[in-house]
Amino acid sequence: MLNVAVMGYGVVGSGVCEVIRTNRKSLSEKLGDQVKVKYVLDIKEVAPDDPEASQIIRDFDILLNDPEISVVAEVMGGATFAYDYTKKLLMAGKHVVTSNKELVATKGTELLQIAKEKNVNYLFEASVGGGIPIIRPLYSCLAANEINRITGILNGTTNYILTKMFREGSDFETALREAQEKGYAERNPSADVDGIDACRKIAILASLVFGKEVDCAKVKTVGITNITSSDVAYAEKMNSVIKLIGQAELKNQTVYVSVEPRIIPKGTPLASIDDVFNGIMVNGNAIGEVVFYGPGAGKLPTASAVVADIIDCLRNDHNREYFWTQAASDFVADSADNFGKYLLVTKCADEVAQKLNITDRVFVTDGEWGLVTDVITERELDTVSAYIEKYIKLC
């Protein structure tokens, strides 16, 4: 019998237990032994008829000190108790798998170092992209490549809202309310709509790919709360859509990373990814561009990724060596040095065109011009900030 423990019995935690229970036969065939959830750590009361009622414990030390437990799934969320418990488990020589993007993004450097020293795994496939396999492929299928850029739709809630705005002409508030009614958005949706969730995910991916810590506090992060019907109209005039995009690109040993709404031409891979789905595009020097697509969140898709990491630990019982090191303070570029093309919405077209050397006027709506720049830095963009109403980056 292979005994595992689950910390946290919320949506994902109950999903992990369900996947292990439902797929017990196939898991035992893969591992040559049965897998059992011996403990579920949670402070909440559960119904007596809950499938895991007999496994519920409230004392962390029970699972910490049980020699039969070699793998623990941390699906509590947050970076307080989850951090303390994860650190103690790794120090005790137990593998830990997690879906906790906040913890990985903020404490991953330290926890991976402990895992390496203790020759155990700290795995987090479910922390980025929900059920989409992305981290393991980056380390195996794409290992022959030097990855220079990752671009992705990393948050299903914001993608659903933007899809509603484009498909049905909904305004932001209406689309958000519907997302909440369907359970796609929390009552407090800030982590999603302000871009915080996507920021943590792109920081994790960039740290993994480039081998140095990308501090999410240094990532320029802009959400979708200011996207209006007027912005939708501008994008449609350009035969494009707007998506919340996380991107990290390595140039001259400096990483340029951001999360912000971007205008994406229709017909390109990420433009067609709608509703709550996520898509991650990876550019490697040998393979070119590949796209990973699928459900970015949800009980069972996320649980699927957590259980896959559990299987990996039980099957291999060695350190997979996901690792990154601390970076110099200038590894992440100043956001003012981020670069790209921009749609500028302005009533002062002459002044803006002259300062940025824009020769083509694109279109006009209700007395406002939409001008598209060449590739410029945000520092250059700041020189015309007094003349523009809004800007949106182009992919």
SVG drawing of the C-alpha trace seen along z (x, -y; Angstrom):
<svg xmlns="http://www.w3.org/2000/svg" viewBox="-25 -68 48 72">
<polyline fill="none" stroke="black" stroke-width="0.4" points="0.0,0.0 1.3,-3.5 0.0,-6.0 -0.2,-9.7 -1.6,-12.7 -3.6,-15.8 -3.4,-19.1 -6.5,-21.2 -9.9,-19.8 -11.4,-22.5 -12.2,-22.4 -8.8,-21.1 -8.2,-18.9 -11.5,-17.1 -10.7,-16.7 -7.4,-15.1 -9.1,-12.6 -11.8,-12.0 -9.3,-11.3 -7.3,-8.8 -10.5,-7.1 -12.1,-7.0 -9.0,-5.9 -7.7,-3.5 -7.5,-0.6 -5.5,-2.3 -3.2,-4.0 -2.4,-0.7 -1.6,0.8 0.8,-2.1 2.5,-1.9 2.3,1.8 0.6,1.1 -2.5,-0.5 -2.6,-4.2 -4.5,-5.3 -5.1,-8.8 -4.3,-8.0 -4.8,-11.6 -6.6,-14.7 -5.5,-17.7 -8.2,-20.4 -9.8,-22.3 -13.3,-22.3 -16.0,-19.9 -17.1,-17.4 -20.4,-15.5 -20.3,-12.0 -21.1,-10.5 -18.2,-12.3 -16.0,-9.7 -12.9,-11.1 -14.6,-11.7 -12.5,-9.0 -9.3,-10.4 -9.7,-13.9 -7.2,-15.1 -6.5,-18.5 -3.0,-17.9 -0.2,-18.5 2.3,-16.6 0.5,-13.3 1.3,-13.2 4.7,-14.9 5.8,-12.1 4.2,-9.1 7.0,-7.2 4.4,-5.6 3.7,-9.0 6.3,-9.8 4.3,-12.2 2.0,-15.1 -0.2,-17.2 -0.4,-20.8 -3.5,-22.3 -4.3,-24.7 -3.4,-27.9 -1.8,-31.0 1.8,-31.5 1.5,-31.3 0.6,-27.9 1.3,-26.3 4.8,-27.6 5.6,-26.5 4.1,-23.0 5.8,-22.6 9.2,-23.6 8.9,-21.1 7.8,-18.3 10.7,-18.8 13.1,-19.0 11.7,-15.7 12.6,-14.1 9.0,-13.9 8.1,-14.8 5.6,-17.7 3.4,-18.4 1.3,-21.5 -1.1,-23.7 -0.3,-26.7 1.0,-29.3 1.4,-32.0 3.7,-29.9 5.8,-28.7 6.1,-32.2 7.1,-33.8 9.0,-31.0 10.0,-28.6 13.7,-29.5 14.0,-28.5 11.8,-25.4 13.5,-24.0 16.9,-24.5 15.7,-22.5 14.2,-19.8 17.5,-19.5 19.5,-19.2 17.2,-16.6 17.0,-14.7 13.2,-14.9 10.8,-16.4 8.9,-19.7 6.6,-19.5 4.1,-22.1 2.6,-21.2 -0.8,-22.3 0.4,-25.8 0.5,-26.9 -2.2,-26.2 -4.4,-24.0 -4.7,-20.7 -2.5,-21.8 0.8,-19.8 3.4,-22.6 6.2,-22.3 7.1,-18.7 7.2,-19.1 9.5,-22.1 11.9,-19.9 11.6,-16.8 10.1,-17.2 11.7,-20.6 14.9,-20.0 17.0,-20.2 15.9,-23.8 17.0,-27.1 13.7,-28.8 13.7,-32.5 10.1,-33.5 6.9,-32.3 3.6,-34.0 0.3,-32.9 -3.3,-33.3 -2.8,-32.2 -6.1,-33.1 -9.5,-31.5 -11.6,-34.1 -10.3,-37.1 -10.4,-35.1 -14.1,-34.3 -14.9,-38.0 -13.0,-39.2 -14.7,-36.6 -18.1,-37.8 -17.2,-41.4 -16.2,-40.5 -18.8,-37.8 -21.9,-39.4 -20.9,-43.1 -21.2,-42.8 -19.5,-45.5 -16.9,-44.5 -19.2,-44.6 -21.9,-42.5 -19.4,-39.9 -17.8,-39.7 -21.1,-39.2 -21.9,-36.3 -18.5,-34.8 -19.2,-35.0 -22.7,-33.4 -21.1,-30.5 -18.4,-30.0 -15.6,-31.1 -14.8,-34.2 -14.6,-34.6 -16.8,-37.1 -13.6,-39.1 -12.2,-38.7 -9.1,-41.0 -6.5,-38.2 -7.9,-37.4 -9.1,-40.7 -6.1,-42.7 -3.7,-40.2 -2.1,-39.0 -2.9,-35.3 -1.4,-35.5 1.6,-37.4 2.5,-34.6 2.2,-32.0 4.4,-33.8 7.0,-34.4 7.1,-30.7 7.4,-29.8 10.1,-32.4 12.1,-31.3 12.0,-27.6 12.9,-28.3 15.6,-30.9 17.0,-29.3 17.0,-32.4 14.3,-33.7 11.9,-36.1 10.4,-38.1 6.7,-38.6 7.0,-41.9 9.1,-43.2 6.7,-42.1 4.7,-45.0 1.1,-43.9 -2.0,-45.4 -5.4,-43.8 -8.6,-44.1 -10.7,-46.3 -10.2,-49.3 -11.0,-47.5 -14.1,-49.2 -16.5,-48.7 -14.5,-51.4 -11.4,-49.3 -13.3,-46.3 -14.4,-48.5 -10.8,-49.6 -9.6,-45.9 -12.4,-44.9 -11.4,-47.6 -8.0,-46.0 -9.5,-42.5 -8.2,-41.6 -9.2,-40.6 -8.0,-41.6 -6.5,-39.0 -4.8,-39.3 -1.3,-38.1 1.6,-37.1 4.9,-37.2 8.6,-36.7 11.3,-37.1 15.1,-36.8 17.3,-39.2 21.0,-39.7 20.7,-38.0 17.9,-40.2 14.3,-39.1 11.5,-41.4 8.3,-40.3 4.8,-41.7 1.2,-40.9 -1.2,-43.2 -4.1,-43.3 -2.8,-43.0 -4.4,-43.3 -4.0,-40.0 -4.8,-39.6 -7.5,-37.1 -6.2,-33.9 -3.2,-33.7 -3.0,-30.8 -3.8,-32.7 -6.6,-34.8 -8.8,-31.7 -8.6,-30.6 -11.8,-31.6 -14.0,-31.2 -12.2,-29.7 -9.5,-28.0 -5.8,-28.8 -3.1,-28.7 0.7,-28.9 3.0,-29.5 6.6,-28.6 9.3,-29.6 12.5,-27.5 15.5,-27.9 15.2,-24.4 11.5,-23.7 10.1,-27.2 6.7,-27.9 4.5,-25.3 1.2,-25.9 -0.2,-24.1 -4.0,-24.4 -6.6,-23.2 -8.6,-24.0 -6.6,-26.3 -8.5,-25.8 -11.4,-23.7 -11.6,-21.0 -10.8,-17.9 -8.4,-19.4 -6.2,-20.9 -6.5,-17.7 -5.4,-15.7 -2.1,-17.6 -1.6,-17.3 -2.2,-13.5 0.2,-13.2 2.9,-14.8 2.1,-12.3 2.5,-9.4 5.8,-10.9 7.1,-10.9 5.8,-7.4 7.1,-6.0 10.6,-7.5 11.3,-8.3 14.1,-10.7 14.7,-14.4 13.4,-15.7 15.6,-18.7 13.3,-21.5 15.5,-24.4 16.3,-28.0 18.7,-30.3 18.5,-33.8 19.1,-36.4 21.0,-39.7 18.8,-42.7 18.9,-43.8 18.0,-40.4 14.3,-41.5 14.3,-44.6 12.8,-47.8 9.3,-48.0 10.2,-51.3 12.5,-49.3 9.8,-46.9 9.2,-47.3 6.5,-46.6 4.1,-48.2 1.2,-50.1 -2.3,-51.3 -2.5,-54.9 -5.9,-56.4 -5.6,-60.2 -7.4,-63.4 -4.0,-65.0 -2.9,-63.0 -0.6,-65.7 1.5,-66.0 1.7,-62.3 2.6,-61.5 5.3,-64.1 6.9,-63.0 6.9,-59.3 7.5,-59.7 4.2,-58.0 3.5,-58.5 0.2,-56.6 -3.1,-57.6 -5.0,-54.4 -8.7,-55.3 -10.8,-57.7 -13.9,-57.1 -15.9,-59.8 -13.2,-62.4 -10.4,-60.1 -7.6,-58.8 -6.2,-55.3 -2.5,-55.4 -0.2,-52.4 3.5,-52.9 6.6,-51.1 8.4,-49.1 9.2,-51.5 10.0,-51.3 7.6,-52.3 10.1,-55.0 9.5,-56.5 5.8,-56.0 5.9,-58.1 7.1,-61.1 3.6,-61.4 1.6,-60.3 0.0,-63.7 -1.4,-63.5 -3.0,-60.0 -6.2,-58.8 -5.2,-55.1 -2.7,-52.7 -2.9,-49.0 0.0,-46.8 0.0,-44.8 1.2,-41.2"/>
</svg>
